Amino acid sequence: MIERKHTGTRMSKIVIHNQVAYLCGQVGAGDTVAEQTRDCLSRVDALLEEAGSDREHILQAIVWLSDMADFAEMNAVWDDWVPEGHAPARACGEAKLARDVLKVEVIVTAAVKGD
């Protein structure tokens, strides 16, 4: 069974299949990479909770930066957010994001917590 949450014409914010939650890309508000990363990860937290998961169950994360020069600033926020001993498989690359003001986008796949 596939469960979709917050489904629109183009995408769902959450898709759950075989106890794995796939989140759509999350972006955040703010002027700096750090502000956008914090806001974006807060949105990830909310979606993970709704999906029955959390940071400790993240399997994979893909991070897109509009400029790789912002890598260290994003990582400073990321490293504080990821629970020690629970770092997911992660990739980070540079990409043109949907709007010019966006500096970071995070895509997460996580295991749904069991009973």
C-alpha positions in Angstrom: 0.0 0.0 0.0 1.2 3.5 -0.8 0.0 6.4 1.5 0.3 9.9 0.2 -0.2 13.0 2.4 -0.7 16.6 1.3 -1.1 15.6 -2.3 -1.6 18.2 -5.0 -1.5 18.1 -8.7 2.3 18.2 -8.9 3.5 16.3 -5.8 2.8 14.9 -2.3 4.7 16.3 0.7 5.0 12.8 2.1 4.8 9.4 0.5 5.0 6.3 2.7 5.6 2.8 1.3 6.9 -0.3 3.0 7.6 1.6 6.3 9.7 4.1 4.4 8.8 7.8 4.3 9.8 9.9 1.3 9.6 13.7 1.9 9.4 16.2 -0.9 12.2 18.8 -1.0 12.1 21.3 1.8 13.3 24.9 1.6 13.3 27.6 4.3 12.9 31.3 4.9 15.6 33.7 5.8 18.4 35.8 4.3 21.4 33.6 5.1 22.2 30.0 4.4 22.1 29.3 8.2 18.7 30.8 8.6 17.3 29.0 5.6 18.8 25.7 6.7 17.4 26.0 10.2 13.9 26.7 8.9 14.1 24.0 6.3 15.2 21.4 8.8 12.4 22.5 11.1 10.0 21.7 8.3 11.6 18.3 7.8 11.1 17.7 11.5 7.4 18.4 11.2 6.9 16.2 8.2 8.9 13.4 9.8 6.7 13.6 12.9 3.6 13.4 10.7 5.0 10.4 8.9 5.7 8.6 12.2 9.4 9.1 12.0 12.1 11.4 13.4 15.7 12.5 12.9 17.1 9.2 14.3 15.4 7.3 11.5 16.6 9.2 8.5 18.1 6.9 6.0 19.3 9.3 3.4 19.4 13.0 2.8 20.2 15.0 -0.3 21.2 18.6 0.1 21.2 21.1 -2.7 22.9 24.4 -2.3 22.6 27.3 -4.8 26.3 27.9 -4.2 28.9 25.4 -2.8 30.7 28.3 -1.2 27.9 28.0 1.4 28.8 24.4 2.3 30.5 25.1 5.7 27.7 27.5 6.8 25.0 24.9 6.0 27.0 22.1 7.6 27.4 24.0 10.9 23.6 24.0 11.2 23.2 20.4 9.9 25.8 19.0 12.3 23.9 20.5 15.3 20.6 19.1 14.0 21.6 15.5 13.3 21.6 13.3 16.5 25.0 12.0 17.4 25.4 8.4 16.1 22.5 8.7 13.6 24.0 10.5 10.6 22.2 9.4 7.4 23.8 8.6 4.1 24.0 12.1 2.6 24.9 13.8 -0.7 25.4 17.5 -1.2 25.6 19.3 -4.5 25.1 22.6 -6.2 22.0 23.3 -8.2 19.9 26.2 -9.5 16.9 26.2 -7.1 13.3 27.1 -7.9 13.6 30.7 -6.9 16.6 33.0 -6.8 16.3 33.8 -3.1 16.6 30.1 -2.2 20.0 29.0 -1.0 19.3 25.4 0.3 16.9 22.5 -0.3 16.9 19.2 1.6 15.3 16.0 0.5 14.9 13.2 3.1 14.0 9.5 3.1 13.4 8.0 6.6 12.2 4.7 8.1 8.9 4.9 9.8 9.2 4.0 13.5 7.9 0.6 14.4 5.6 -0.2 17.3 
